[in-house]
Amino acid sequence: MNARRAVVIGGGPAGLLAAAALAPAVAEVVVLDHDELPEAPAHRRGVPQSRHAHLLMPGGMAVMEELLPGADLRGRLVAAGARETALSSDLLALAPTGWFRRWRHRTFVTMTASRPLLEWGVRRAVLDTNPRVTVRRARVSGLRGSARRVTGVRLAGADGGPPEDLDADWVVDASGRGTRLLPWLDVLGVHGIRERHVDSGLANATRVYRVPPGAPDWPMTLVQADPWSGRPGRSGMIVPIEDGRWMVSLGGMRGSEPPKDPDAFLAYALNLPSPLVGRLIEAAEPLGGVHVSRSTSNSRRYLEDARLWPERLVAIGDAAATFNPIYGQGMSAAALGARALAQAVRQHGIEAPGLARRVQRTVARAARGAWTAAVSTDVLYPGVEGGRPTLGDRLAAAYSRRLNHAATGSYTAACALWDVTTLRTPPARLFHPDALLHALTGSPLPALSGPPLTAAERDFLSGLKPWV
């Protein structure tokens, strides 16, 4: 073990998983974050999406468990109250093409919990199983080194004191949407990195409710936005989380943003393509106000194409590419980037020349599927900034619509969609022969006239009364 220290900028899931990826190859990993990371699940200022719904997709969970052998991440989260939702059987989903059926197969198990609980679970799993990883509160103000090699980071002085230099043999930027990586690289002499931003104008409005009596196991409920209508998309979802609560998130693209006013929030939910979300929360006790966020654009920095890239520097997670959070893929995509780092270090050794560039290119490939899915959908909405649908986007949209229609009545077609949306497989899965056949032939079953409820769920819904 020749390398002495690795520094990771950012203490969210992306940074902690990167720390776990590097820990076997260095003497110590120091994770830096400008927030004081809480001992128990709690919101923190540095995570603007913290109060909105989060899903840990099966693809992301599988990668995290691979990076954290022996940590029992799934068990930790479930023990703390996280819920396991099988998309195949435990989901009420209305797509623009109709209601999805619920199948007997319990597959594509997704973890639902508040963002603070998910983040806390990953943090404890990393720190409890990796004694070489430590966390320190500090604000990084720049990189040290040159365009050829990064040698550490510069920390802003605490309480107005002088800055501090922290030497490092490796640096990972996992600082999220607010990354300052490109200005830092400019100082080192690395210029001209291309960026792309695609912003649908999505606003998220979220409120937490107590689960009503009689509905402790009510399934996750989703009314999807319609990217094919030519109108601003509107969506709503009920996500069961820990402590007997529902996290209810409404999403609206530019021109149809959900409101912060509680009465208007309910009215917006009741006026979605199905009033189901609104009817359910009308009977539930609200636990606090409505939180609104507009930090939702897709942003990509094409670091892998840089003419010159410093040795010993890698960016992963939102520092490399961010996605519209409505698709729920950010955390899982970050895990894929951390796995790319772990595999490269294990295969080539941490001091191999050119390793940082090799990893950065692999990180880009790992994020490409989530980026393509998010952007090719967002550009279809009116008023989008940063892109217009190409002929390829329109052809992909037409195919996606046919496959979504088939998936409302075909488990095989639904599995193809879930394989990709949960990041278990690349987007090419949508063009395998079984998916192509179903896209061409359509749904083998007639459309459902309403949500596929069990008898108990139907009885509960029929007896709903407003909370007040």
WOJOMO-V864940 format. One record per residue. N is the residue number from 0. RES is the residue in three letters. OMEGA is omega in whole degrees, 0 to 359 (999 if undefined). D_LAST is the distance of its C-alpha to the last C-alpha in Angstrom with 1 decimal. Layout:
# WOJOMO-V864940
N;RES;OMEGA;D_LAST  N;RES;OMEGA;D_LAST
This chain:
# WOJOMO-V864940
0;MET;184;64.2  1;ASN;182;65.5  2;ALA;186;62.4  3;ARG;187;61.2  4;ARG;169;57.7  5;ALA;177;55.0  6;VAL;177;52.3  7;VAL;180;48.9  8;ILE;180;46.9  9;GLY;184;43.2  10;GLY;174;41.3  11;GLY;181;38.7  12;PRO;180;39.2  13;ALA;181;41.9  14;GLY;181;43.9  15;LEU;177;43.6  16;LEU;174;44.6  17;ALA;177;47.5  18;ALA;178;48.5  19;ALA;179;48.6  20;ALA;184;50.7  21;LEU;188;53.2  22;ALA;181;53.3  23;PRO;188;56.0  24;ALA;183;58.4  25;VAL;179;58.3  26;ALA;178;58.8  27;GLU;173;55.4  28;VAL;178;52.4  29;VAL;178;50.7  30;VAL;183;47.1  31;LEU;176;46.4  32;ASP;182;42.9  33;HIS;173;42.0  34;ASP;167;38.8  35;GLU;184;39.0  36;LEU;187;37.9  37;PRO;177;35.5  38;GLU;179;36.4  39;ALA;179;32.9  40;PRO;180;30.5  41;ALA;175;29.3  42;HIS;175;28.8  43;ARG;189;31.9  44;ARG;185;32.8  45;GLY;181;35.4  46;VAL;186;33.1  47;PRO;180;31.1  48;GLN;189;29.5  49;SER;186;28.4  50;ARG;180;24.7  51;HIS;185;24.7  52;ALA;177;25.0  53;HIS;176;28.5  54;LEU;172;30.4  55;LEU;187;33.6  56;MET;179;35.6  57;PRO;179;38.1  58;GLY;179;41.0  59;GLY;179;39.9  60;MET;180;39.3  61;ALA;180;42.8  62;VAL;179;44.5  63;MET;179;42.8  64;GLU;176;44.0  65;GLU;180;47.4  66;LEU;185;47.5  67;LEU;182;46.3  68;PRO;179;48.3  69;GLY;183;47.6  70;ALA;182;44.4  71;ASP;181;42.1  72;LEU;181;39.5  73;ARG;180;37.4  74;GLY;178;37.5  75;ARG;183;36.5  76;LEU;180;33.5  77;VAL;179;32.3  78;ALA;180;33.0  79;ALA;175;30.8  80;GLY;178;27.8  81;ALA;182;28.6  82;ARG;175;27.9  83;GLU;184;30.7  84;THR;175;29.8  85;ALA;182;32.5  86;LEU;182;32.3  87;SER;188;34.3  88;SER;187;32.0  89;ASP;185;28.7  90;LEU;169;27.6  91;LEU;187;25.8  92;ALA;173;27.4  93;LEU;174;27.7  94;ALA;175;30.8  95;PRO;180;32.1  96;THR;177;34.5  97;GLY;179;32.0  98;TRP;172;30.1  99;PHE;173;32.0  100;ARG;173;32.8  101;ARG;188;32.2  102;TRP;179;35.5  103;ARG;182;36.8  104;HIS;177;38.4  105;ARG;185;36.5  106;THR;180;37.8  107;PHE;184;37.0  108;VAL;183;34.9  109;THR;180;32.9  110;MET;177;31.5  111;THR;180;27.9  112;ALA;173;26.8  113;SER;177;25.9  114;ARG;178;28.9  115;PRO;180;29.6  116;LEU;179;30.0  117;LEU;181;32.2  118;GLU;178;34.3  119;TRP;181;34.6  120;GLY;178;35.7  121;VAL;182;38.4  122;ARG;181;39.6  123;ARG;180;40.0  124;ALA;179;41.7  125;VAL;186;44.2  126;LEU;181;45.0  127;ASP;184;45.3  128;THR;181;47.8  129;ASN;183;49.7  130;PRO;178;51.3  131;ARG;182;53.0  132;VAL;174;49.7  133;THR;180;48.6  134;VAL;181;45.9  135;ARG;176;46.6  136;ARG;180;44.6  137;ALA;176;46.6  138;ARG;180;46.4  139;VAL;181;49.0  140;SER;179;50.7  141;GLY;176;53.2  142;LEU;174;55.5  143;ARG;180;59.0  144;GLY;184;61.9  145;SER;177;63.3  146;ALA;180;62.8  147;ARG;185;64.7  148;ARG;175;62.8  149;VAL;183;59.8  150;THR;179;60.8  151;GLY;181;57.6  152;VAL;174;54.9  153;ARG;181;54.7  154;LEU;175;52.0  155;ALA;181;50.9  156;GLY;177;51.9  157;ALA;177;49.4  158;ASP;177;48.8  159;GLY;180;51.2  160;GLY;182;54.0  161;PRO;177;56.4  162;PRO;182;55.4  163;GLU;175;56.2  164;ASP;179;57.8  165;LEU;180;56.8  166;ASP;178;59.3  167;ALA;174;58.1  168;ASP;175;59.9  169;TRP;176;56.9  170;VAL;175;53.9  171;VAL;174;50.7  172;ASP;175;48.3  173;ALA;189;44.8  174;SER;171;43.1  175;GLY;185;40.6  176;ARG;183;39.7  177;GLY;182;41.1  178;THR;175;44.5  179;ARG;188;47.5  180;LEU;185;50.0  181;LEU;174;51.7  182;PRO;178;52.6  183;TRP;179;53.8  184;LEU;177;55.9  185;ASP;179;57.4  186;VAL;180;58.7  187;LEU;181;60.4  188;GLY;177;62.0  189;VAL;188;59.8  190;HIS;168;59.0  191;GLY;179;57.9  192;ILE;183;55.1  193;ARG;175;53.3  194;GLU;171;49.5  195;ARG;179;47.2  196;HIS;177;43.6  197;VAL;188;41.5  198;ASP;178;38.2  199;SER;183;35.8  200;GLY;182;33.6  201;LEU;168;30.6  202;ALA;176;27.7  203;ASN;173;25.2  204;ALA;187;21.6  205;THR;175;19.9  206;ARG;180;16.7  207;VAL;181;16.3  208;TYR;169;13.4  209;ARG;179;13.5  210;VAL;182;14.7  211;PRO;174;12.4  212;PRO;180;14.3  213;GLY;182;16.9  214;ALA;184;17.6  215;PRO;182;19.8  216;ASP;179;22.5  217;TRP;185;20.7  218;PRO;171;23.5  219;MET;187;23.7  220;THR;187;22.6  221;LEU;169;24.4  222;VAL;188;24.8  223;GLN;172;28.1  224;ALA;181;29.4  225;ASP;180;32.2  226;PRO;187;35.4  227;TRP;187;37.5  228;SER;186;35.8  229;GLY;179;37.3  230;ARG;177;33.9  231;PRO;182;31.8  232;GLY;176;30.2  233;ARG;182;26.4  234;SER;176;24.9  235;GLY;179;21.9  236;MET;172;21.8  237;ILE;181;19.9  238;VAL;176;22.2  239;PRO;180;21.8  240;ILE;185;23.0  241;GLU;174;23.9  242;ASP;175;21.9  243;GLY;183;19.4  244;ARG;168;17.9  245;TRP;168;17.7  246;MET;185;19.3  247;VAL;181;18.3  248;SER;173;21.0  249;LEU;180;21.4  250;GLY;177;25.0  251;GLY;178;26.8  252;MET;184;30.5  253;ARG;181;32.1  254;GLY;179;31.0  255;SER;185;27.6  256;GLU;178;26.0  257;PRO;186;22.3  258;PRO;176;20.6  259;LYS;179;19.4  260;ASP;184;16.8  261;PRO;180;13.3  262;ASP;179;12.3  263;ALA;176;15.8  264;PHE;178;15.6  265;LEU;180;13.0  266;ALA;178;15.2  267;TYR;180;18.2  268;ALA;180;17.2  269;LEU;182;16.4  270;ASN;171;19.9  271;LEU;180;21.9  272;PRO;167;24.6  273;SER;180;22.3  274;PRO;189;18.5  275;LEU;181;18.2  276;VAL;180;17.1  277;GLY;180;14.3  278;ARG;182;13.1  279;LEU;183;13.1  280;ILE;175;11.4  281;GLU;181;8.5  282;ALA;184;7.9  283;ALA;180;9.1  284;GLU;177;8.4  285;PRO;180;10.5  286;LEU;182;13.6  287;GLY;184;15.2  288;GLY;179;16.0  289;VAL;178;17.6  290;HIS;182;21.4  291;VAL;177;23.8  292;SER;178;27.4  293;ARG;179;30.3  294;SER;192;33.1  295;THR;184;33.4  296;SER;170;36.9  297;ASN;180;39.6  298;SER;180;42.5  299;ARG;174;45.7  300;ARG;185;48.8  301;TYR;183;51.9  302;LEU;182;53.4  303;GLU;181;55.3  304;ASP;182;57.4  305;ALA;180;58.5  306;ARG;179;62.3  307;LEU;180;62.5  308;TRP;183;60.1  309;PRO;170;60.6  310;GLU;172;61.3  311;ARG;177;58.9  312;LEU;177;55.7  313;VAL;172;52.9  314;ALA;179;49.4  315;ILE;179;46.7  316;GLY;183;43.0  317;ASP;176;41.4  318;ALA;177;44.6  319;ALA;181;46.4  320;ALA;177;43.8  321;THR;183;40.1  322;PHE;173;38.0  323;ASN;186;34.9  324;PRO;180;32.2  325;ILE;182;30.3  326;TYR;171;33.0  327;GLY;187;32.5  328;GLN;188;36.3  329;GLY;183;37.1  330;MET;180;37.1  331;SER;178;39.1  332;ALA;177;41.5  333;ALA;178;42.1  334;ALA;177;43.0  335;LEU;177;45.5  336;GLY;178;47.1  337;ALA;178;47.5  338;ARG;177;49.1  339;ALA;178;51.5  340;LEU;181;52.5  341;ALA;182;53.0  342;GLN;181;55.1  343;ALA;180;57.3  344;VAL;180;58.0  345;ARG;184;58.8  346;GLN;190;61.0  347;HIS;186;62.9  348;GLY;190;62.7  349;ILE;182;60.9  350;GLU;181;64.0  351;ALA;177;65.0  352;PRO;178;65.9  353;GLY;184;63.5  354;LEU;182;60.8  355;ALA;179;58.1  356;ARG;180;58.8  357;ARG;180;58.8  358;VAL;182;55.4  359;GLN;177;53.9  360;ARG;178;55.0  361;THR;176;53.5  362;VAL;179;50.2  363;ALA;179;50.3  364;ARG;181;50.9  365;ALA;182;48.1  366;ALA;189;45.6  367;ARG;182;47.1  368;GLY;180;45.0  369;ALA;179;41.6  370;TRP;182;42.9  371;THR;181;44.3  372;ALA;182;41.2  373;ALA;186;38.9  374;VAL;182;41.3  375;SER;174;42.5  376;THR;185;38.9  377;ASP;182;37.8  378;VAL;180;40.9  379;LEU;183;39.8  380;TYR;178;36.9  381;PRO;177;37.8  382;GLY;180;38.2  383;VAL;178;39.0  384;GLU;176;41.3  385;GLY;179;44.3  386;GLY;174;45.1  387;ARG;182;45.6  388;PRO;175;45.7  389;THR;175;49.2  390;LEU;178;50.8  391;GLY;178;50.2  392;ASP;182;46.5  393;ARG;177;46.2  394;LEU;178;48.2  395;ALA;179;46.1  396;ALA;179;42.9  397;ALA;178;44.4  398;TYR;180;45.3  399;SER;180;42.0  400;ARG;179;40.3  401;ARG;181;42.6  402;LEU;176;42.1  403;ASN;177;38.3  404;HIS;179;38.7  405;ALA;184;41.0  406;ALA;177;38.6  407;THR;181;35.9  408;GLY;181;38.3  409;SER;177;40.8  410;TYR;180;40.3  411;THR;179;43.5  412;ALA;178;42.3  413;ALA;179;38.9  414;CYS;178;40.9  415;ALA;178;42.9  416;LEU;182;39.8  417;TRP;177;38.2  418;ASP;184;41.6  419;VAL;184;41.7  420;THR;177;38.0  421;THR;176;37.9  422;LEU;173;41.3  423;ARG;181;43.2  424;THR;176;45.8  425;PRO;182;47.0  426;PRO;179;46.1  427;ALA;178;49.5  428;ARG;182;47.8  429;LEU;183;46.3  430;PHE;172;49.8  431;HIS;185;51.1  432;PRO;182;52.6  433;ASP;179;49.8  434;ALA;178;47.2  435;LEU;181;49.6  436;LEU;181;50.3  437;HIS;176;46.6  438;ALA;181;46.0  439;LEU;187;49.0  440;THR;178;48.2  441;GLY;183;44.4  442;SER;178;41.8  443;PRO;181;43.6  444;LEU;180;40.5  445;PRO;180;38.6  446;ALA;176;35.4  447;LEU;179;32.2  448;SER;180;30.0  449;GLY;182;26.8  450;PRO;181;25.7  451;PRO;185;27.8  452;LEU;169;25.4  453;THR;179;26.5  454;ALA;180;26.0  455;ALA;179;23.4  456;GLU;179;21.5  457;ARG;179;21.7  458;ASP;179;20.4  459;PHE;183;17.4  460;LEU;182;16.7  461;SER;181;17.2  462;GLY;182;14.7  463;LEU;173;11.7  464;LYS;178;8.4  465;PRO;183;5.5  466;TRP;178;3.8  467;VAL;999;0.0
